[in-house]
Amino acid sequence: MFRYLPFQETLFTNDSGEYPTFGIKVLDSENNEVLSVSDVSPDKDFVCALCSDCNENLLEPVHLADVIEDYL
């Protein structure tokens, strides 16, 4: 079983400068990080809802990129 957790980060681009955004970390049953996806969205509520859906549906980490793409 895996847990999907949102995390906040501050990134930088030459065009926009610094900006806050949220990513998703995936932890295994022993709380080891198995995957991290940076800069999913600047919308915290969106990323939290996405993590909640992944947790509720017992998503395998291999499918996370596809799920993020579908949500966006």
VENWO-V241643 format. One record per residue. N is the residue number from 0. PHI is phi in radians with two decimals (* if undefined). Layout:
n=(N;N)
phi=(PHI;PHI)
//
This chain:
n=(0;1;2;3;4;5;6;7;8;9;10;11;12;13;14;15;16;17;18;19;20;21;22;23;24;25;26;27;28;29;30;31;32;33;34;35;36;37;38;39;40;41;42;43;44;45;46;47;48;49;50;51;52;53;54;55;56;57;58;59;60;61;62;63;64;65;66;67;68;69;70;71)
phi=(*;-2.12;-2.05;-1.89;-2.24;-1.34;-2.46;-1.75;-2.56;-2.04;-2.00;-2.41;-2.27;-1.11;-1.30;-1.82;1.34;-1.36;-2.60;-1.44;-2.66;-2.22;-2.17;-2.25;-1.86;-2.03;-1.97;-1.47;-1.15;-1.82;1.13;-1.55;-1.28;-1.88;-2.82;-2.47;-2.06;-1.53;0.98;-1.27;-2.90;-1.39;-1.63;-1.04;-1.06;-1.07;-1.17;-1.10;-1.13;-1.10;-1.07;-1.06;-1.10;-1.10;-1.15;-1.13;-1.66;0.92;-1.11;-1.39;-0.97;-1.07;-1.70;-1.05;-1.05;-1.13;-1.15;-1.06;-1.04;-1.14;-1.21;-1.37)
//
